[in-house]
């Protein structure tokens, strides 16, 4: 699942309310398209938030990509609303 989110409630509380975000929720593996999302992060002026588990260490981190790790279902809704 990959959505463009402008001002989610949780991010507003963290003082990110005037930025655009691309949100990925899923297992962090090659077959889920994470490589393509990280490649797109180089060309899109937005923060990329990656939620999920997997082998994060093998992917190169950039300044506009944040790996948030595993977040349980009740907290995921905070990022989507």
N, C-alpha and C positions, 0 to 999 in steps of 0.2 A: 504494500500500500504506500503510495507516494502522493502527498497532497501539498498544494501551496497554501500556506497558512499566513495570514497577515498579522493578527494580534490575538493569539490564544491567551486565555485567562492566566494560566500559570506563568507564561513568559512575561506577561504584563507585571506580575508581582516581582519578577526578577529584573525589572527595568529594561526590558527589550521591546517596549510597546511600539516603537516607531520604525521597526525593521521588518523586512519580509523574510519568510522562512520557507524552506523546503523540508518537509518532514517525511522520514522513512521509518516505518515500523515493520519489522520482520527479522528473520534469521539472517545474520550477516555472513552470506556465502556468495560465491561467484554466480551461481545459477539464479540468484534472486535479483541480479542486476546492480549490485553494489558498485562494481567497477564503473559502470556507465554513470551512476549517480555521482561518484567522486570525480569522474572526468567532466561532467556537466558543471560541477561546482567551480571549475576554473573559469567558466564563461558566463555564469549567471550571478548577478549582483544580489546575493541573498545569503543568509545564514543557513547552513544545512545541519539539521538535527537528526542523528541516526539512533534509533531506539531498537535494541535487540541484542541477542547474544551470538557468539560466533568467534572466529579468529580475527579479532580487531587488529592484532599486532602486525599482520601481514599487509595492511593497507596504510598508505602514506597519509599522515594527518596534514591538513592545511589549516590556515588561520580561520577560515570560514566554515569548517566542518567540525562538529562536536559529536563524539561518540558518547551517548548517555548510558549505555549498557542495558541491562534488563530492567524493565519497568512493568509492574503488575497491572492487570486490566483496569482496575479502578483508577489508577493514576494516568493511564493512557488517555482517558477522556479529557483530562485537564489540558493535554497538548492539542487535542482536536477541537476544543470548543473555544 
